[in-house]
């Protein structure tokens, strides 16, 4: 059996950390080289620049006025499928904000209170 080179824990820690960070630096170099060599990168940049301009136009147009008759018809059909009559539907109105997130939070709170 051979004797250990050193028993100093600080020196062992420094050597181990140096090896770990050298490997991480080497991996980052490999990732950077892969990104530079990637032949599809230029195609992706050209494809993403064109839809961005059309998306800005598409977002700006509906802000003027929206026709909600199709949405109301779909909601009424869904409620009719559940068995509600049209006389039972009081109103359908748009809710601003994050209503789905609020419902999720309320469900979580109600589930917690029902557990105890």
NUVEXVEX-388385 format. One record per residue: residue in three letters; x, y, z of N, C-alpha, C in turn; residue number from 0. Coordinates in nm, 3 decimals, decimal comma. Example, Ala and Ser with C-alpha at 12.3 -4.5 7.8 and 13.67 -1.06 7.14 Angstrom:
2
<drenmar rest="ALA" n_px="1,319" n_py="-0,569" n_pz="0,780" ca_px="1,230" ca_py="-0,450" ca_pz="0,780" c_px="1,320" c_py="-0,330" c_pz="0,780" nr="0"/>
<drenmar rest="SER" n_px="1,285" n_py="-0,225" n_pz="0,708" ca_px="1,367" ca_py="-0,106" ca_pz="0,714" c_px="1,290" c_py="0,003" c_pz="0,787" nr="1"/>
//
This chain:
116
<drenmar rest="UNK" n_px="0,083" n_py="-0,117" n_pz="0,000" ca_px="0,000" ca_py="0,000" ca_pz="0,000" c_px="0,088" c_py="0,125" c_pz="0,000" nr="0"/>
<drenmar rest="UNK" n_px="0,047" n_py="0,219" n_pz="-0,081" ca_px="0,125" ca_py="0,342" ca_pz="-0,089" c_px="0,067" c_py="0,446" c_pz="0,006" nr="1"/>
<drenmar rest="UNK" n_px="0,149" n_py="0,536" n_pz="0,045" ca_px="0,109" ca_py="0,644" ca_pz="0,136" c_px="0,040" c_py="0,754" c_pz="0,055" nr="2"/>
<drenmar rest="UNK" n_px="-0,063" n_py="0,821" n_pz="0,113" ca_px="-0,126" ca_py="0,931" ca_pz="0,042" c_px="-0,027" c_py="1,046" c_pz="0,020" nr="3"/>
<drenmar rest="UNK" n_px="-0,049" n_py="1,119" n_pz="-0,089" ca_px="0,040" ca_py="1,229" ca_pz="-0,121" c_px="0,030" c_py="1,338" c_pz="-0,015" nr="4"/>
<drenmar rest="UNK" n_px="-0,092" n_py="1,366" n_pz="0,027" ca_px="-0,112" ca_py="1,468" ca_pz="0,129" c_px="-0,234" c_py="1,432" c_pz="0,213" nr="5"/>
<drenmar rest="UNK" n_px="-0,233" n_py="1,475" n_pz="0,334" ca_px="-0,347" ca_py="1,456" ca_pz="0,423" c_px="-0,410" c_py="1,590" c_pz="0,460" nr="6"/>
<drenmar rest="UNK" n_px="-0,359" n_py="1,697" n_pz="0,401" ca_px="-0,410" ca_py="1,830" ca_pz="0,429" c_px="-0,547" c_py="1,845" c_pz="0,360" nr="7"/>
<drenmar rest="UNK" n_px="-0,656" n_py="1,860" n_pz="0,437" ca_px="-0,789" ca_py="1,868" ca_pz="0,375" c_px="-0,808" c_py="1,993" c_pz="0,289" nr="8"/>
<drenmar rest="UNK" n_px="-0,744" n_py="2,102" n_pz="0,324" ca_px="-0,757" ca_py="2,226" ca_pz="0,246" c_px="-0,697" c_py="2,206" c_pz="0,107" nr="9"/>
<drenmar rest="UNK" n_px="-0,581" n_py="2,144" n_pz="0,100" ca_px="-0,517" ca_py="2,119" ca_pz="-0,028" c_px="-0,599" c_py="2,023" c_pz="-0,113" nr="10"/>
<drenmar rest="UNK" n_px="-0,656" n_py="1,921" n_pz="-0,052" ca_px="-0,742" ca_py="1,827" ca_pz="-0,125" c_px="-0,864" c_py="1,899" c_pz="-0,179" nr="11"/>
<drenmar rest="UNK" n_px="-0,925" n_py="1,988" n_pz="-0,100" ca_px="-1,041" ca_py="2,065" ca_pz="-0,144" c_px="-1,004" c_py="2,154" c_pz="-0,262" nr="12"/>
<drenmar rest="UNK" n_px="-0,893" n_py="2,222" n_pz="-0,255" ca_px="-0,851" ca_py="2,311" ca_pz="-0,363" c_px="-0,828" c_py="2,232" c_pz="-0,491" nr="13"/>
<drenmar rest="UNK" n_px="-0,764" n_py="2,118" n_pz="-0,481" ca_px="-0,739" ca_py="2,035" ca_pz="-0,600" c_px="-0,872" c_py="1,987" c_pz="-0,659" nr="14"/>
<drenmar rest="UNK" n_px="-0,962" n_py="1,940" n_pz="-0,576" ca_px="-1,091" ca_py="1,891" ca_pz="-0,625" c_px="-1,174" c_py="2,002" c_pz="-0,689" nr="15"/>
<drenmar rest="UNK" n_px="-1,175" n_py="2,119" n_pz="-0,627" ca_px="-1,251" ca_py="2,230" ca_pz="-0,684" c_px="-1,190" c_py="2,277" c_pz="-0,815" nr="16"/>
<drenmar rest="UNK" n_px="-1,057" n_py="2,274" n_pz="-0,825" ca_px="-0,990" ca_py="2,310" ca_pz="-0,949" c_px="-1,028" c_py="2,214" c_pz="-1,061" nr="17"/>
<drenmar rest="UNK" n_px="-1,033" n_py="2,086" n_pz="-1,031" ca_px="-1,072" ca_py="1,987" ca_pz="-1,131" c_px="-1,217" c_py="2,008" c_pz="-1,174" nr="18"/>
<drenmar rest="UNK" n_px="-1,306" n_py="2,032" n_pz="-1,079" ca_px="-1,447" ca_py="2,051" ca_pz="-1,111" c_px="-1,466" c_py="2,174" c_pz="-1,199" nr="19"/>
<drenmar rest="UNK" n_px="-1,406" n_py="2,286" n_pz="-1,162" ca_px="-1,424" ca_py="2,408" ca_pz="-1,241" c_px="-1,356" c_py="2,398" c_pz="-1,377" nr="20"/>
<drenmar rest="UNK" n_px="-1,246" n_py="2,324" n_pz="-1,387" ca_px="-1,183" ca_py="2,304" ca_pz="-1,517" c_px="-1,274" c_py="2,223" c_pz="-1,608" nr="21"/>
<drenmar rest="UNK" n_px="-1,340" n_py="2,122" n_pz="-1,555" ca_px="-1,434" ca_py="2,043" ca_pz="-1,635" c_px="-1,553" c_py="2,129" c_pz="-1,677" nr="22"/>
<drenmar rest="UNK" n_px="-1,607" n_py="2,211" n_pz="-1,587" ca_px="-1,718" ca_py="2,299" ca_pz="-1,622" c_px="-1,678" c_py="2,400" c_pz="-1,729" nr="23"/>
<drenmar rest="UNK" n_px="-1,557" n_py="2,455" n_pz="-1,719" ca_px="-1,509" ca_py="2,549" ca_pz="-1,819" c_px="-1,496" c_py="2,479" c_pz="-1,954" nr="24"/>
<drenmar rest="UNK" n_px="-1,446" n_py="2,355" n_pz="-1,953" ca_px="-1,433" ca_py="2,278" ca_pz="-2,077" c_px="-1,570" c_py="2,251" c_pz="-2,140" nr="25"/>
<drenmar rest="UNK" n_px="-1,669" n_py="2,219" n_pz="-2,058" ca_px="-1,805" ca_py="2,198" ca_pz="-2,111" c_px="-1,862" c_py="2,326" c_pz="-2,170" nr="26"/>
<drenmar rest="UNK" n_px="-1,837" n_py="2,438" n_pz="-2,106" ca_px="-1,887" ca_py="2,564" ca_pz="-2,161" c_px="-1,820" c_py="2,595" c_pz="-2,294" nr="27"/>
<drenmar rest="UNK" n_px="-1,691" n_py="2,561" n_pz="-2,309" ca_px="-1,624" ca_py="2,578" ca_pz="-2,438" c_px="-1,688" c_py="2,491" c_pz="-2,545" nr="28"/>
<drenmar rest="UNK" n_px="-1,718" n_py="2,367" n_pz="-2,510" ca_px="-1,782" ca_py="2,277" ca_pz="-2,606" c_px="-1,917" c_py="2,332" c_pz="-2,649" nr="29"/>
<drenmar rest="UNK" n_px="-1,994" n_py="2,386" n_pz="-2,554" ca_px="-2,125" ca_py="2,443" ca_pz="-2,587" c_px="-2,110" c_py="2,564" c_pz="-2,677" nr="30"/>
<drenmar rest="UNK" n_px="-2,014" n_py="2,652" n_pz="-2,648" ca_px="-1,992" ca_py="2,770" ca_pz="-2,732" c_px="-1,949" c_py="2,731" c_pz="-2,873" nr="31"/>
<drenmar rest="UNK" n_px="-1,859" n_py="2,633" n_pz="-2,883" ca_px="-1,815" ca_py="2,587" ca_pz="-3,015" c_px="-1,930" c_py="2,526" c_pz="-3,093" nr="32"/>
<drenmar rest="UNK" n_px="-2,013" n_py="2,449" n_pz="-3,026" ca_px="-2,129" ca_py="2,390" ca_pz="-3,092" c_px="-2,223" c_py="2,499" c_pz="-3,142" nr="33"/>
<drenmar rest="UNK" n_px="-2,241" n_py="2,603" n_pz="-3,064" ca_px="-2,328" ca_py="2,712" ca_pz="-3,104" c_px="-2,270" c_py="2,788" c_pz="-3,223" nr="34"/>
<drenmar rest="UNK" n_px="-2,138" n_py="2,805" n_pz="-3,227" ca_px="-2,074" ca_py="2,875" ca_pz="-3,338" c_px="-2,076" c_py="2,791" c_pz="-3,466" nr="35"/>
<drenmar rest="UNK" n_px="-2,063" n_py="2,661" n_pz="-3,454" ca_px="-2,057" ca_py="2,572" ca_pz="-3,569" c_px="-2,197" c_py="2,539" c_pz="-3,622" nr="36"/>
<drenmar rest="UNK" n_px="-2,298" n_py="2,558" n_pz="-3,544" ca_px="-2,435" ca_py="2,519" ca_pz="-3,579" c_px="-2,476" c_py="2,579" c_pz="-3,713" nr="37"/>
<drenmar rest="UNK" n_px="-2,500" n_py="2,496" n_pz="-3,817" ca_px="-2,536" ca_py="2,550" ca_pz="-3,948" c_px="-2,681" c_py="2,597" c_pz="-3,956" nr="38"/>
<drenmar rest="UNK" n_px="-2,766" n_py="2,557" n_pz="-3,865" ca_px="-2,907" ca_py="2,596" ca_pz="-3,870" c_px="-2,934" c_py="2,728" c_pz="-3,800" nr="39"/>
<drenmar rest="UNK" n_px="-2,835" n_py="2,785" n_pz="-3,736" ca_px="-2,857" ca_py="2,908" ca_pz="-3,660" c_px="-2,899" c_py="3,024" c_pz="-3,749" nr="40"/>
<drenmar rest="UNK" n_px="-2,838" n_py="3,040" n_pz="-3,865" ca_px="-2,872" ca_py="3,151" ca_pz="-3,954" c_px="-3,013" c_py="3,135" c_pz="-4,009" nr="41"/>
<drenmar rest="UNK" n_px="-3,054" n_py="3,013" n_pz="-4,036" ca_px="-3,190" ca_py="2,989" ca_pz="-4,085" c_px="-3,292" c_py="3,023" c_pz="-3,978" nr="42"/>
<drenmar rest="UNK" n_px="-3,264" n_py="2,989" n_pz="-3,855" ca_px="-3,358" ca_py="3,018" ca_pz="-3,747" c_px="-3,373" c_py="3,169" c_pz="-3,728" nr="43"/>
<drenmar rest="UNK" n_px="-3,264" n_py="3,243" n_pz="-3,737" ca_px="-3,272" ca_py="3,387" ca_pz="-3,721" c_px="-3,353" c_py="3,450" c_pz="-3,832" nr="44"/>
<drenmar rest="UNK" n_px="-3,338" n_py="3,403" n_pz="-3,955" ca_px="-3,414" ca_py="3,459" ca_pz="-4,066" c_px="-3,562" c_py="3,424" c_pz="-4,054" nr="45"/>
<drenmar rest="UNK" n_px="-3,594" n_py="3,304" n_pz="-4,005" ca_px="-3,734" ca_py="3,264" ca_pz="-3,991" c_px="-3,804" c_py="3,337" c_pz="-3,878" nr="46"/>
<drenmar rest="UNK" n_px="-3,735" n_py="3,363" n_pz="-3,770" ca_px="-3,798" ca_py="3,427" ca_pz="-3,656" c_px="-3,816" c_py="3,577" c_pz="-3,677" nr="47"/>
<drenmar rest="UNK" n_px="-3,738" n_py="3,640" n_pz="-3,763" ca_px="-3,753" ca_py="3,784" ca_pz="-3,782" c_px="-3,878" c_py="3,818" c_pz="-3,862" nr="48"/>
<drenmar rest="UNK" n_px="-3,917" n_py="3,735" n_pz="-3,957" ca_px="-4,034" ca_py="3,763" ca_pz="-4,039" c_px="-4,165" c_py="3,750" c_pz="-3,961" nr="49"/>
<drenmar rest="UNK" n_px="-4,191" n_py="3,644" n_pz="-3,884" ca_px="-4,317" ca_py="3,636" ca_pz="-3,811" c_px="-4,329" c_py="3,740" c_pz="-3,700" nr="50"/>
<drenmar rest="UNK" n_px="-4,218" n_py="3,791" n_pz="-3,650" ca_px="-4,226" ca_py="3,891" ca_pz="-3,544" c_px="-4,296" c_py="4,017" c_pz="-3,593" nr="51"/>
<drenmar rest="UNK" n_px="-4,270" n_py="4,056" n_pz="-3,717" ca_px="-4,334" ca_py="4,176" ca_pz="-3,770" c_px="-4,483" c_py="4,153" c_pz="-3,791" nr="52"/>
<drenmar rest="UNK" n_px="-4,522" n_py="4,036" n_pz="-3,839" ca_px="-4,664" ca_py="4,009" ca_pz="-3,860" c_px="-4,737" c_py="3,992" c_pz="-3,728" nr="53"/>
<drenmar rest="UNK" n_px="-4,669" n_py="3,943" n_pz="-3,625" ca_px="-4,733" ca_py="3,927" ca_pz="-3,495" c_px="-4,765" c_py="4,062" c_pz="-3,433" nr="54"/>
<drenmar rest="UNK" n_px="-4,679" n_py="4,159" n_pz="-3,453" ca_px="-4,705" ca_py="4,292" ca_pz="-3,398" c_px="-4,827" c_py="4,354" c_pz="-3,465" nr="55"/>
<drenmar rest="UNK" n_px="-4,844" n_py="4,331" n_pz="-3,592" ca_px="-4,960" ca_py="4,384" ca_pz="-3,663" c_px="-5,086" c_py="4,312" c_pz="-3,617" nr="56"/>
<drenmar rest="UNK" n_px="-5,077" n_py="4,181" n_pz="-3,598" ca_px="-5,194" ca_py="4,103" ca_pz="-3,556" c_px="-5,240" c_py="4,143" c_pz="-3,417" nr="57"/>
<drenmar rest="UNK" n_px="-5,149" n_py="4,181" n_pz="-3,330" ca_px="-5,186" ca_py="4,221" ca_pz="-3,195" c_px="-5,249" c_py="4,360" c_pz="-3,196" nr="58"/>
<drenmar rest="UNK" n_px="-5,201" n_py="4,446" n_pz="-3,282" ca_px="-5,251" ca_py="4,584" ca_pz="-3,284" c_px="-5,392" c_py="4,594" c_pz="-3,340" nr="59"/>
<drenmar rest="UNK" n_px="-5,429" n_py="4,510" n_pz="-3,435" ca_px="-5,559" ca_py="4,521" ca_pz="-3,499" c_px="-5,677" c_py="4,487" c_pz="-3,407" nr="60"/>
<drenmar rest="UNK" n_px="-5,675" n_py="4,378" n_pz="-3,328" ca_px="-5,792" ca_py="4,346" ca_pz="-3,247" c_px="-5,818" c_py="4,446" c_pz="-3,135" nr="61"/>
<drenmar rest="UNK" n_px="-5,724" n_py="4,533" n_pz="-3,104" ca_px="-5,743" ca_py="4,628" ca_pz="-2,995" c_px="-5,851" c_py="4,730" c_pz="-3,029" nr="62"/>
<drenmar rest="UNK" n_px="-5,884" n_py="4,746" n_pz="-3,157" ca_px="-5,982" ca_py="4,846" ca_pz="-3,197" c_px="-6,121" c_py="4,805" c_pz="-3,149" nr="63"/>
<drenmar rest="UNK" n_px="-6,170" n_py="4,689" n_pz="-3,195" ca_px="-6,301" ca_py="4,642" ca_pz="-3,154" c_px="-6,309" c_py="4,493" c_pz="-3,184" nr="64"/>
<drenmar rest="UNK" n_px="-6,367" n_py="4,417" n_pz="-3,091" ca_px="-6,378" ca_py="4,273" ca_pz="-3,110" c_px="-6,523" c_py="4,234" c_pz="-3,124" nr="65"/>
<drenmar rest="UNK" n_px="-6,547" n_py="4,138" n_pz="-3,210" ca_px="-6,681" ca_py="4,086" ca_pz="-3,228" c_px="-6,689" c_py="3,955" c_pz="-3,150" nr="66"/>
<drenmar rest="UNK" n_px="-6,762" n_py="3,957" n_pz="-3,039" ca_px="-6,768" ca_py="3,842" ca_pz="-2,950" c_px="-6,887" c_py="3,751" c_pz="-2,975" nr="67"/>
<drenmar rest="UNK" n_px="-6,956" n_py="3,767" n_pz="-3,085" ca_px="-7,075" ca_py="3,685" ca_pz="-3,108" c_px="-7,039" c_py="3,538" c_pz="-3,124" nr="68"/>
<drenmar rest="UNK" n_px="-6,927" n_py="3,508" n_pz="-3,186" ca_px="-6,885" ca_py="3,367" ca_pz="-3,202" c_px="-6,849" c_py="3,307" c_pz="-3,066" nr="69"/>
<drenmar rest="UNK" n_px="-6,783" n_py="3,384" n_pz="-2,983" ca_px="-6,745" ca_py="3,335" ca_pz="-2,851" c_px="-6,869" c_py="3,311" c_pz="-2,766" nr="70"/>
<drenmar rest="UNK" n_px="-6,964" n_py="3,402" n_pz="-2,772" ca_px="-7,089" ca_py="3,387" ca_pz="-2,697" c_px="-7,165" c_py="3,263" c_pz="-2,745" nr="71"/>
<drenmar rest="UNK" n_px="-7,165" n_py="3,239" n_pz="-2,875" ca_px="-7,234" ca_py="3,122" ca_pz="-2,929" c_px="-7,168" c_py="2,993" c_pz="-2,880" nr="72"/>
<drenmar rest="UNK" n_px="-7,036" n_py="2,990" n_pz="-2,874" ca_px="-6,966" ca_py="2,871" ca_pz="-2,827" c_px="-6,993" c_py="2,848" c_pz="-2,678" nr="73"/>
<drenmar rest="UNK" n_px="-6,992" n_py="2,954" n_pz="-2,599" ca_px="-7,019" ca_py="2,941" ca_pz="-2,456" c_px="-7,163" c_py="2,894" c_pz="-2,434" nr="74"/>
<drenmar rest="UNK" n_px="-7,257" n_py="2,949" n_pz="-2,508" ca_px="-7,397" ca_py="2,906" ca_pz="-2,495" c_px="-7,414" c_py="2,760" c_pz="-2,535" nr="75"/>
<drenmar rest="UNK" n_px="-7,345" n_py="2,717" n_pz="-2,640" ca_px="-7,352" ca_py="2,577" ca_pz="-2,682" c_px="-7,293" c_py="2,484" c_pz="-2,577" nr="76"/>
<drenmar rest="UNK" n_px="-7,182" n_py="2,527" n_pz="-2,514" ca_px="-7,120" ca_py="2,445" ca_pz="-2,409" c_px="-7,213" c_py="2,434" c_pz="-2,288" nr="77"/>
<drenmar rest="UNK" n_px="-7,277" n_py="2,544" n_pz="-2,251" ca_px="-7,369" ca_py="2,540" ca_pz="-2,138" c_px="-7,492" c_py="2,456" c_pz="-2,171" nr="78"/>
<drenmar rest="UNK" n_px="-7,537" n_py="2,462" n_pz="-2,296" ca_px="-7,651" ca_py="2,380" ca_pz="-2,337" c_px="-7,614" c_py="2,232" c_pz="-2,334" nr="79"/>
<drenmar rest="UNK" n_px="-7,490" n_py="2,200" n_pz="-2,365" ca_px="-7,444" ca_py="2,060" ca_pz="-2,360" c_px="-7,443" c_py="2,009" c_pz="-2,216" nr="80"/>
<drenmar rest="UNK" n_px="-7,422" n_py="2,099" n_pz="-2,120" ca_px="-7,427" ca_py="2,059" ca_pz="-1,979" c_px="-7,569" c_py="2,052" c_pz="-1,925" nr="81"/>
<drenmar rest="UNK" n_px="-7,667" n_py="2,098" n_pz="-2,001" ca_px="-7,805" ca_py="2,087" ca_pz="-1,959" c_px="-7,868" c_py="2,216" c_pz="-1,913" nr="82"/>
<drenmar rest="UNK" n_px="-7,802" n_py="2,328" n_pz="-1,931" ca_px="-7,860" ca_py="2,456" ca_pz="-1,893" c_px="-7,948" c_py="2,508" c_pz="-2,006" nr="83"/>
<drenmar rest="UNK" n_px="-8,058" n_py="2,573" n_pz="-1,971" ca_px="-8,142" ca_py="2,640" ca_pz="-2,069" c_px="-8,089" c_py="2,781" c_pz="-2,092" nr="84"/>
<drenmar rest="UNK" n_px="-8,129" n_py="2,842" n_pz="-2,202" ca_px="-8,085" ca_py="2,979" ca_pz="-2,227" c_px="-8,149" c_py="3,075" c_pz="-2,128" nr="85"/>
<drenmar rest="UNK" n_px="-8,263" n_py="3,038" n_pz="-2,070" ca_px="-8,325" ca_py="3,125" ca_pz="-1,971" c_px="-8,247" c_py="3,124" c_pz="-1,840" nr="86"/>
<drenmar rest="UNK" n_px="-8,165" n_py="3,022" n_pz="-1,818" ca_px="-8,086" ca_py="3,015" ca_pz="-1,695" c_px="-7,957" c_py="3,095" c_pz="-1,704" nr="87"/>
<drenmar rest="UNK" n_px="-7,915" n_py="3,131" n_pz="-1,826" ca_px="-7,791" ca_py="3,207" ca_pz="-1,844" c_px="-7,824" c_py="3,354" c_pz="-1,823" nr="88"/>
<drenmar rest="UNK" n_px="-7,772" n_py="3,413" n_pz="-1,716" ca_px="-7,802" ca_py="3,552" ca_pz="-1,686" c_px="-7,724" c_py="3,646" c_pz="-1,777" nr="89"/>
<drenmar rest="UNK" n_px="-7,592" n_py="3,628" n_pz="-1,788" ca_px="-7,512" ca_py="3,714" ca_pz="-1,874" c_px="-7,378" c_py="3,646" c_pz="-1,902" nr="90"/>
<drenmar rest="UNK" n_px="-7,321" n_py="3,686" n_pz="-2,012" ca_px="-7,186" ca_py="3,642" ca_pz="-2,048" c_px="-7,107" c_py="3,768" c_pz="-2,070" nr="91"/>
<drenmar rest="UNK" n_px="-7,005" n_py="3,787" n_pz="-1,988" ca_px="-6,925" ca_py="3,907" ca_pz="-2,001" c_px="-6,777" c_py="3,872" c_pz="-1,990" nr="92"/>
<drenmar rest="UNK" n_px="-6,694" n_py="3,954" n_pz="-2,049" ca_px="-6,549" ca_py="3,934" ca_pz="-2,047" c_px="-6,494" c_py="3,979" c_pz="-1,911" nr="93"/>
<drenmar rest="UNK" n_px="-6,406" n_py="3,896" n_pz="-1,855" ca_px="-6,345" ca_py="3,927" ca_pz="-1,726" c_px="-6,201" c_py="3,966" c_pz="-1,751" nr="94"/>
<drenmar rest="UNK" n_px="-6,161" n_py="4,082" n_pz="-1,703" ca_px="-6,023" ca_py="4,126" ca_pz="-1,717" c_px="-5,939" c_py="4,066" c_pz="-1,605" nr="95"/>
<drenmar rest="UNK" n_px="-5,815" n_py="4,040" n_pz="-1,633" ca_px="-5,725" ca_py="3,987" ca_pz="-1,532" c_px="-5,698" c_py="3,839" c_pz="-1,552" nr="96"/>
<drenmar rest="UNK" n_px="-5,641" n_py="3,780" n_pz="-1,451" ca_px="-5,601" ca_py="3,640" ca_pz="-1,457" c_px="-5,703" c_py="3,555" c_pz="-1,381" nr="97"/>
<drenmar rest="UNK" n_px="-5,819" n_py="3,536" n_pz="-1,438" ca_px="-5,925" ca_py="3,465" ca_pz="-1,367" c_px="-5,890" c_py="3,318" c_pz="-1,347" nr="98"/>
<drenmar rest="UNK" n_px="-5,822" n_py="3,255" n_pz="-1,443" ca_px="-5,786" ca_py="3,114" ca_pz="-1,426" c_px="-5,687" c_py="3,097" c_pz="-1,311" nr="99"/>
<drenmar rest="UNK" n_px="-5,594" n_py="3,190" n_pz="-1,296" ca_px="-5,499" ca_py="3,182" ca_pz="-1,187" c_px="-5,569" c_py="3,200" c_pz="-1,053" nr="100"/>
<drenmar rest="UNK" n_px="-5,666" n_py="3,291" n_pz="-1,049" ca_px="-5,739" ca_py="3,313" ca_pz="-0,924" c_px="-5,821" c_py="3,190" c_pz="-0,887" nr="101"/>
<drenmar rest="UNK" n_px="-5,882" n_py="3,125" n_pz="-0,985" ca_px="-5,959" ca_py="3,004" ca_pz="-0,957" c_px="-5,868" c_py="2,894" c_pz="-0,906" nr="102"/>
<drenmar rest="UNK" n_px="-5,748" n_py="2,883" n_pz="-0,963" ca_px="-5,653" ca_py="2,783" ca_pz="-0,916" c_px="-5,611" c_py="2,807" c_pz="-0,772" nr="103"/>
<drenmar rest="UNK" n_px="-5,588" n_py="2,933" n_pz="-0,738" ca_px="-5,551" ca_py="2,965" ca_pz="-0,600" c_px="-5,666" c_py="2,933" c_pz="-0,504" nr="104"/>
<drenmar rest="UNK" n_px="-5,787" n_py="2,968" n_pz="-0,544" ca_px="-5,902" ca_py="2,939" ca_pz="-0,458" c_px="-5,922" c_py="2,789" c_pz="-0,440" nr="105"/>
<drenmar rest="UNK" n_px="-5,903" n_py="2,712" n_pz="-0,545" ca_px="-5,913" ca_py="2,567" ca_pz="-0,533" c_px="-5,809" c_py="2,512" c_pz="-0,437" nr="106"/>
<drenmar rest="UNK" n_px="-5,687" n_py="2,566" n_pz="-0,444" ca_px="-5,582" ca_py="2,520" ca_pz="-0,353" c_px="-5,615" c_py="2,553" c_pz="-0,209" nr="107"/>
<drenmar rest="UNK" n_px="-5,667" n_py="2,673" n_pz="-0,185" ca_px="-5,703" ca_py="2,713" ca_pz="-0,049" c_px="-5,819" c_py="2,627" c_pz="0,001" nr="108"/>
<drenmar rest="UNK" n_px="-5,920" n_py="2,604" n_pz="-0,083" ca_px="-6,034" ca_py="2,522" ca_pz="-0,042" c_px="-5,992" c_py="2,378" c_pz="-0,015" nr="109"/>
<drenmar rest="UNK" n_px="-5,900" n_py="2,326" n_pz="-0,093" ca_px="-5,852" ca_py="2,190" ca_pz="-0,070" c_px="-5,779" c_py="2,181" c_pz="0,063" nr="110"/>
<drenmar rest="UNK" n_px="-5,702" n_py="2,284" n_pz="0,095" ca_px="-5,631" ca_py="2,285" ca_pz="0,223" c_px="-5,726" c_py="2,292" c_pz="0,341" nr="111"/>
<drenmar rest="UNK" n_px="-5,831" n_py="2,374" n_pz="0,329" ca_px="-5,924" ca_py="2,388" ca_pz="0,441" c_px="-6,010" c_py="2,262" c_pz="0,458" nr="112"/>
<drenmar rest="UNK" n_px="-6,035" n_py="2,189" n_pz="0,350" ca_px="-6,114" ca_py="2,067" ca_pz="0,360" c_px="-6,034" c_py="1,952" c_pz="0,419" nr="113"/>
<drenmar rest="UNK" n_px="-5,902" n_py="1,960" n_pz="0,412" ca_px="-5,818" ca_py="1,852" ca_pz="0,465" c_px="-5,822" c_py="1,847" c_pz="0,617" nr="114"/>
<drenmar rest="UNK" n_px="-5,844" n_py="1,962" n_pz="0,681" ca_px="-5,836" ca_py="1,967" ca_pz="0,828" c_px="-5,970" c_py="1,971" c_pz="0,892" nr="115"/>
//
